[in-house]
Amino acid sequence: MNMAGKLYICGTPIGNMEDITLRALRILKEADIIAAEDTRNTMKILNSYDIKTRLTSYHKFNENEKGQKLVTEMLDGKNVALVSDAGMPGISDPGEILINLCRDAGIEVTVVPGPTAAVSALVLSGIGGRSFVFEGFLPENKRKRRDVLEKLKSETRTTVFYEAPHHLADTLEEIFGCIGNREAAVVRELTKKYEEVKRGELGELVGFYRENTPRGEFVILIKGGNGEKPSSDKFETLGIKEHYNMLIENGYERKEAIKKCAAERGISRRQVYNELI
């Protein structure tokens, strides 16, 4: 009777190819099968390090069926290395189902640590890493999405989200509308050539990404509040012109008044300008 193989949960680079560990390279070479979220992406790593291990696809659309097949392979003595497109499998990526199938079948599971975008962004942003909560991508279901955002109102820990570029501005505006003008950071293209941290109040970030088309992969970090739910928006009954004039009366120059008005309302400076003219 063959001894069962093992499942290796392997972290892979989130951008910079040099971030892969020596242990991960060894496991990828020694494994009998590499189960990859996207075989095309994983092939770039394998080609870079001259790794010839057999590759098979394992993603959210086939993870139940393929998971059972991989378990059968491991029960027959094969070792499987599980990788996602980037970072750690199981963190907003496929993996959890296969891990639990292995545990149910008595197959040994171990982890080969590697980069994780959420933790890397948290450290890079400086937004506050003593205590944080990871939400990943917001739910597509509107009710569930609203439930998550409602909890942010009384959340005292830093909250970390993932977001795609084409949804970034809308998501920031949705968060702003729910919790008000809290401090936040947007991190993009971690470990890559155009890595960038944009930090400021939510309203300012909404305005910035309305005027500047987001490009790349993004992590959003929302600083925790004081535990009290915010009161209703103090600008809700104040028109843009009134808001702008109030700032001018308080000593702001025209350009700065437009910028601050846009930031506090969570709109673009162009919208303020258009309203004024």
N, C-alpha and C positions, 0 to 999 in steps of 0.2 A: 504494500500500500504506500502510495506517495505521501510524503509530508506536504502539508499545505504551504503555499507561498505566503507572501506578505504584501500588504498595501503600503506604499510610501506616499505620503501627502507632501508634494514638493513645491516649495515657493520658487517662483521664477521672477526675473527682473520686471519692474513696472515701467521701464524706459531704457535706462542705460544697461547695455548688455553685459558690462563688466560687473554688475551687481550680483550675478549668480555665484553661489558659494561653491567651494571645492567639493564639499560633500554632495551637493545637488548634482554636480557634473558626474561624480563617480556613480551615484545611484542611477542616473539616466543612462549611463553606459552599461551598467551591470544588470539593469532590469530586463526582463523578458519582453515586456510590453509597456509602452507609454500611452496612457489614456489622456488625450488632449482635447480641450474645449474647441480649439480651432487648429487643425493639423497644419494649416498653412503658416500660422504664426509660430507654432512650436518648431516647425521645420527650419525656420530661420536660426533658432538657437542651436538646433542639432547640427546644421550645416556649419555654423560658426566654430563649433568645437569638435567637428568630425565624429559625430555620434551616429551610429547606424542602427540603433534599436528599433524594433518594429513599432509602428505608430498606428493608433486607432482613434476614432473620434468618440468623444464622450461629452455631450452637451445637454442643455435643459430640454431639448426636444426628443432625446432618446435615452435619458439617464435611467429610466426604469428598466427598459428592455436590455440596453447595453450593460447596465449594472449587473443584471443577473448573469449575463454571459461572462463578464469579467470575474464574478465570484466563482463561476464554474472553472475558469482558467486557473484561478488561485487555488481552488480545492485540488486541482490536478498538479499543483506544485509550482506554478508560474508566479513570479514576482511582478507586481504592477506598480508603475510610478504614475501618480495622478498629477496633472498640471492644468492650470487654467491659462487664459490668454496672457495674464499678467498678475503678479502678486500671489496670494495664498488661495488655493482652492477652498471653497466653502465660505468665503467672505464675499458676499454678493456675487458669487460664481458657483457653478455646479460642484458637487462634491459631497454634500451632506448625505444624500440618499445612498451613494456607494459606501460611504464610511459606515453607515448604520447597517447596510446589508452585510458587510464584512463582519461586523461585531455580532450580528445575529447568527452568522454561519461559523463563528468561532475562529475567524481569520485574524491574525495579528495585524494591527494598524499602528504605524508610527509616523512622525512628522519630521520633515526636513525643512527647518525654518528658512524664511526668505523675506524679501521686502513686502510691506503692506502699505498701500497708498494712504489709508486713513491715519495711521500712526505717523508716517513720514510727513504728511501735510500738517498734522497737529504740532509736531515739533518745529517744523519750518515756519509756521505762521506766528508762533509766540502768543497765540490767543488764550492759552491757559490749559495746561495738560495735567494738572493735579488730579482732576476727576472729569471724566467725559463719558458720553454715551454715543454709540455708533448706530445710525439709522439706515445706512446704505442709501439705496434709491428710494424715493418716496413712492408709496403705492399708486398704481394707476387708477384704482377705484376711488372715486371722488369722496365717498363717505369715510373710507379708511384713511385716505390722505388727510382729510380734515381732522380726523381724530388724532393723528400724529402731530399735526401742527398745533392743535389746541393744547396738547400736553406741553408744548414748548413755552407756553405762557408762564407756567410756574416752575419750569426746569432751571435748576441752579447750576447744573454741570454744562460744560461745553458740549454742543451737539454737532456731530459730524455726518454730512451727507455726501453722496456721490451724485453727479449730474452730467448729462450729455450737453454739448454746446448749444444745440438748437432749443433746449428747454431752459437754459440757465437763467435768462432774464425773467421769464415768466415765473420760475420757481422762487427766485429772490423776491420778486414783487409779491408773490403769494405769502411768503414767510413774513415779509415786512407788513403786509396788510393784517396779518394775524397777531403778531407779537410787538409791532411798533419798531421804533428806530434803535435797535440794539446793535452793539458792536459786533462785527463779523469779519471774516477773511475768506477770500476766494483764491484757491491755489490751483494752478494749471500746469500741465506738462511736467510733472514731477520727474526729476533726474534727467530730463531731456534738454536739448539745446535752448529752448525758449521757456524754460522753467520760470514761473512768475508768481509772486504773492501780491494780491491786491487787498489791502486792509482798510477798513473804514466803517462808518455806520451803514446799516442796511439800505437806507434811502439813497445814500451816495452811491453805493454799489449798483443799485437798480438803475439809477440814472446813467452811470458809466457804461453798463452793458447794454442799455437801450441805444446808446450812441456809438458803441464800439462792438462790432460783431464778434461774439465769442468764438474762439478756435482752440481745439485741443480737448484734453480730458480734464475734468474739473472735480475738485473737492471743495465743499462749502463747510465752513466752521462758524457756528453761532455761539457767541459767548453766553454763558449762563446768566440768568437774571437774579434778582434778589429774593425770589420765591413768591412774590406777590404778582397776581395777574394784573396786566396793564389796564389802565382806564381807557375809555374810548378815545379815539384819535382827536387830539386837541385842535387839529386843522380841519376836522370834518365839516364844520359849518363856516369855515373861513375860506373865501375865494382866493384864487392865485394872486390876483391884483392886490387884495387886502393884505395877504400874507407878505408879498413883496414890499408893499408900502410900509408895513410894520417894521420890516428889517431896515429899510432906508431910514425910518424915523429913529431907529436904535443905533444909527451911525455907520451902517454898512455901505461901502461903495457899491455902485450899480452892478458891476460884474460879480462881486462877492455875494451880493444879495440874491442874484439870480441863481448862483451855484448853491447857496445855502437853502433857498426856497425849494429848489429841485430835490436836494438831498433829504430835507425834512418831509417832503411829500411823497418821495419814492417815485419821482418822474424825471424825465430828461430835461436838461437845461433848455433844449430847443422848444419843448412844450411850454415852459415858462415864458421864454422869449416871444413865442408866437402869440400867447395870451396877452402879453403886454402891448404888442403892436397892433 
